[in-house]
Amino acid sequence: MAKIFITGSADGLGSMAARLLIEQGHEVTLHARNADRAQVASRSAPGASGVVIGDVATLAGMRDVASQANASGRFDAVIHNVAIGYREPRRVVTADGFERLFAINVLAPYVLTASMTRPSRLVYLSSGMHHGGDRDLSDVNWERRRWSGSDAYATSKLLDTVLAFAIARRWPDVLSNSVEPGWVATKMGGAGAPDDLEAAPITQAWLATSTQAAALVSGHHFYHQRERRVDPRAHDIALQDGLVARCAQLTSVRLLTT
């Protein structure tokens, strides 16, 4: 039995992955942004061991979530599922002055990774849209560019993949990978999404727990339990180091090198 923490697991793919892992006999801790969503999470995934509550749109919320998670002991795996989607109609700034999509989709996984007791496995949710992302780290808050929700989302998913690969290189004792769940009919994906919803949570659950050789790798990108072609920029060491340095600068949270 593995002990697993899933961010953003009140509904959608996070909740689906939680239910799958609970059915397999694992101990799963959920995450929701507030008390009302925590009740939704508990109802959606009965059998979960608990719910961590905190809004990762803010640095204080990110740190609080990490602190609560650490208080329950070390996790074997963390699935970084929390995200908002590409339908954001306008640029929204958080209380810390960050563009909200970047804060939730990129800074939150970074801060939690850097602040939580190191697990054996890390899984980062990416997207097929990551191929359209922008590698330029100079305007992560979209202060100079004209706002595009789809471009901001694609960029965040590229950076999530870059972060997964950066961790794989820096922490050789941790299996760190990224996953494309597919374009599926969740609130984020929309009702007309064409991919198989039932298959969407399987790969992240598999990477978090499987003892199959194919899952015991690090620095890879997956779709439906098979390695998927990743944007070559994700392997760029300068981009990996630049992202880690930028996140550390913005959050004052340092990622340990080894």
LINQUI-V230872 format. One record per residue. N is the residue number from 1. RES is the residue in one small letter. PHI is phi in degrees with one decimal (999 if undefined). PSI is psi in whole degrees, 0 to 359 (NA if undefined). OMEGA is omega in degrees with one decimal (* if undefined). Layout:
BEGIN
N&RES&PHI&PSI&OMEGA + N&RES&PHI&PSI&OMEGA
END
This chain:
BEGIN
1&m&999&132&178.2 + 2&a&-104.6&153&177.0 + 3&k&-105.4&120&-168.3 + 4&i&-130.1&140&175.0 + 5&f&-115.0&130&-179.1 + 6&i&-122.5&116&177.7 + 7&t&-78.4&151&178.3 + 8&g&59.5&49&-172.2 + 9&s&-113.9&26&176.0 + 10&a&-72.9&328&179.0 + 11&d&-156.0&190&176.3 + 12&g&62.6&211&-174.8 + 13&l&-65.9&328&177.9 + 14&g&-63.0&316&177.9 + 15&s&-67.0&320&178.8 + 16&m&-63.0&317&177.5 + 17&a&-63.8&320&178.7 + 18&a&-60.8&312&-179.4 + 19&r&-61.3&318&179.0 + 20&l&-61.4&315&-178.5 + 21&l&-68.8&323&176.6 + 22&i&-64.2&317&177.4 + 23&e&-60.3&329&179.6 + 24&q&-81.9&358&175.8 + 25&g&95.7&13&-178.6 + 26&h&-90.1&159&177.1 + 27&e&-92.7&117&-172.1 + 28&v&-119.5&129&172.0 + 29&t&-106.3&130&-177.9 + 30&l&-93.5&172&175.5 + 31&h&-141.1&137&176.5 + 32&a&-141.6&155&-173.5 + 33&r&-78.9&339&178.5 + 34&n&-153.1&177&-174.5 + 35&a&-64.7&321&179.0 + 36&d&-63.3&317&178.9 + 37&r&-68.8&331&176.8 + 38&a&-63.4&322&176.5 + 39&q&-64.9&320&176.2 + 40&v&-61.3&315&-179.9 + 41&a&-59.7&314&-178.4 + 42&s&-64.8&321&177.6 + 43&r&-68.7&325&-177.1 + 44&s&-75.2&332&-177.9 + 45&a&-131.6&69&179.0 + 46&p&-61.5&141&-176.7 + 47&g&100.3&353&175.4 + 48&a&-65.2&150&-176.2 + 49&s&-79.7&344&179.4 + 50&g&169.7&176&179.5 + 51&v&-131.7&125&171.6 + 52&v&-87.2&132&-176.8 + 53&i&-112.2&128&177.1 + 54&g&174.9&140&-178.9 + 55&d&-90.8&108&-175.6 + 56&v&-82.6&15&170.7 + 57&a&-75.4&344&-180.0 + 58&t&-119.3&154&177.6 + 59&l&-62.8&321&178.3 + 60&a&-62.0&319&178.4 + 61&g&-65.8&319&177.9 + 62&m&-60.3&313&-178.9 + 63&r&-65.2&322&179.7 + 64&d&-66.5&318&177.8 + 65&v&-61.3&315&178.5 + 66&a&-61.0&319&-179.6 + 67&s&-65.0&315&178.1 + 68&q&-62.4&317&179.6 + 69&a&-62.6&316&179.9 + 70&n&-63.7&329&-178.4 + 71&a&-65.4&337&180.0 + 72&s&-90.5&3&177.5 + 73&g&100.2&169&-176.8 + 74&r&-67.3&139&175.0 + 75&f&-96.0&147&173.7 + 76&d&-73.3&326&-178.4 + 77&a&-147.7&147&173.1 + 78&v&-125.7&127&175.4 + 79&i&-103.9&113&-179.5 + 80&h&-87.1&87&-174.8 + 81&n&-99.5&336&-172.1 + 82&v&-59.0&134&-179.2 + 83&a&-171.7&158&164.7 + 84&i&-115.9&159&-166.5 + 85&g&-97.4&194&-170.7 + 86&y&-88.7&3&-177.0 + 87&r&-93.6&14&178.9 + 88&e&-64.1&115&-172.9 + 89&p&-76.5&342&-178.2 + 90&r&-151.6&162&177.6 + 91&r&-73.5&127&178.7 + 92&v&-119.4&135&-178.0 + 93&v&-104.9&135&179.8 + 94&t&-79.0&175&178.9 + 95&a&-61.6&337&179.7 + 96&d&-89.9&358&179.6 + 97&g&89.9&12&178.8 + 98&f&-97.0&149&170.1 + 99&e&-63.3&131&-167.1 + 100&r&-62.0&318&-177.8 + 101&l&-64.7&318&177.2 + 102&f&-64.0&319&-179.3 + 103&a&-61.3&311&-175.8 + 104&i&-75.1&316&-172.6 + 105&n&-80.1&332&-174.7 + 106&v&-118.9&307&-177.0 + 107&l&-65.2&322&-179.6 + 108&a&-62.3&310&175.9 + 109&p&-58.9&323&178.6 + 110&y&-64.4&309&-176.8 + 111&v&-63.2&317&179.3 + 112&l&-65.0&318&177.8 + 113&t&-60.2&315&-176.9 + 114&a&-74.0&334&-171.4 + 115&s&-101.5&335&-178.1 + 116&m&-82.7&154&171.7 + 117&t&-55.4&132&-170.6 + 118&r&-64.0&123&176.8 + 119&p&-84.7&180&176.0 + 120&s&-83.2&333&-177.1 + 121&r&-138.4&143&175.2 + 122&l&-129.7&135&179.1 + 123&v&-127.3&125&-178.3 + 124&y&-113.4&128&-179.6 + 125&l&-81.0&119&176.3 + 126&s&-109.1&206&-178.2 + 127&s&-163.4&155&172.8 + 128&g&-61.5&339&178.8 + 129&m&-71.4&352&-177.6 + 130&h&-62.1&336&179.2 + 131&h&-62.6&336&179.7 + 132&g&-94.8&8&-177.8 + 133&g&-75.3&164&-178.8 + 134&d&-104.7&129&-178.3 + 135&r&-85.3&354&-176.8 + 136&d&-70.3&118&-177.7 + 137&l&-93.8&4&-175.0 + 138&s&-80.0&342&-178.7 + 139&d&-134.9&54&-176.8 + 140&v&-66.2&339&-179.9 + 141&n&-93.9&7&175.3 + 142&w&55.8&46&179.0 + 143&e&-87.3&332&-177.1 + 144&r&-106.1&332&-178.1 + 145&r&-83.8&154&172.5 + 146&r&-70.5&133&-173.9 + 147&w&-65.1&134&170.4 + 148&s&-141.6&115&-179.3 + 149&g&-60.4&320&-178.6 + 150&s&-68.9&321&178.2 + 151&d&-68.1&320&178.9 + 152&a&-64.4&319&178.7 + 153&y&-65.8&313&179.8 + 154&a&-58.2&318&178.7 + 155&t&-64.2&319&179.6 + 156&s&-62.8&323&-179.2 + 157&k&-74.5&327&171.0 + 158&l&-62.3&315&-178.0 + 159&l&-68.2&327&174.6 + 160&d&-62.5&319&178.2 + 161&t&-67.5&318&175.9 + 162&v&-59.8&318&178.8 + 163&l&-63.5&316&178.6 + 164&a&-57.5&318&-178.4 + 165&f&-73.8&327&176.2 + 166&a&-63.5&318&178.4 + 167&i&-65.6&318&179.2 + 168&a&-57.7&321&-179.2 + 169&r&-75.8&322&-175.4 + 170&r&-81.6&328&-175.6 + 171&w&-118.0&83&-176.8 + 172&p&-65.7&345&179.0 + 173&d&-87.7&1&-178.8 + 174&v&-120.4&137&173.3 + 175&l&-87.9&112&-175.7 + 176&s&-123.7&119&-175.7 + 177&n&-140.4&164&176.4 + 178&s&-117.6&157&-172.8 + 179&v&-135.7&136&165.4 + 180&e&-99.1&112&178.8 + 181&p&-78.6&347&-175.9 + 182&g&97.3&165&177.9 + 183&w&-86.6&100&-171.6 + 184&v&-123.2&164&-171.0 + 185&a&-82.5&67&169.2 + 186&t&-100.9&181&174.8 + 187&k&-58.4&323&-179.9 + 188&m&-72.6&316&-174.5 + 189&g&-77.4&334&-179.4 + 190&g&91.9&157&-173.7 + 191&a&-65.2&333&-176.2 + 192&g&-90.8&7&-177.9 + 193&a&-60.9&137&-170.0 + 194&p&-89.9&343&-173.7 + 195&d&-79.5&170&-175.2 + 196&d&-78.0&110&-178.1 + 197&l&-63.3&320&-177.5 + 198&e&-63.7&330&-179.7 + 199&a&-81.9&343&-169.9 + 200&a&-61.3&323&-179.0 + 201&p&-90.0&357&-170.0 + 202&i&-68.4&317&-173.3 + 203&t&-67.0&318&179.9 + 204&q&-66.5&323&176.0 + 205&a&-65.8&320&179.0 + 206&w&-63.2&314&179.3 + 207&l&-65.3&332&-178.6 + 208&a&-76.5&338&-169.9 + 209&t&-136.0&337&-168.7 + 210&s&-67.8&147&173.0 + 211&t&-101.7&7&175.6 + 212&q&-65.8&145&-177.6 + 213&a&-57.6&324&-177.4 + 214&a&-64.9&336&180.0 + 215&a&-94.5&349&-176.7 + 216&l&-94.7&53&-179.0 + 217&v&-126.8&171&179.8 + 218&s&-144.0&146&-178.9 + 219&g&76.2&35&179.6 + 220&h&-123.5&165&-177.7 + 221&h&-125.7&130&-170.3 + 222&f&-124.5&155&170.8 + 223&y&-145.4&121&-179.8 + 224&h&51.1&51&174.5 + 225&q&64.2&17&175.2 + 226&r&-126.2&146&178.0 + 227&e&-65.2&137&-174.6 + 228&r&-117.7&146&176.5 + 229&r&-60.3&127&-179.0 + 230&v&-108.3&154&175.6 + 231&d&-58.6&128&-176.8 + 232&p&-55.8&336&-179.4 + 233&r&-63.6&337&179.6 + 234&a&-64.1&336&-179.7 + 235&h&-89.8&358&-177.1 + 236&d&-72.5&112&-176.1 + 237&i&-63.4&323&178.9 + 238&a&-63.5&321&177.5 + 239&l&-68.4&318&177.6 + 240&q&-58.4&310&-179.0 + 241&d&-66.6&324&178.6 + 242&g&-65.1&320&178.5 + 243&l&-64.8&313&179.5 + 244&v&-59.7&316&179.9 + 245&a&-65.4&320&180.0 + 246&r&-66.0&317&179.0 + 247&c&-64.4&320&178.0 + 248&a&-63.5&320&179.1 + 249&q&-63.7&317&-175.6 + 250&l&-73.4&328&-172.5 + 251&t&-105.9&345&-172.7 + 252&s&60.7&27&175.8 + 253&v&-114.8&120&-175.1 + 254&r&-96.7&135&175.8 + 255&l&-89.0&123&178.4 + 256&l&-63.8&144&-174.9 + 257&t&-74.0&318&-177.8 + 258&t&-130.5&NA&*
END
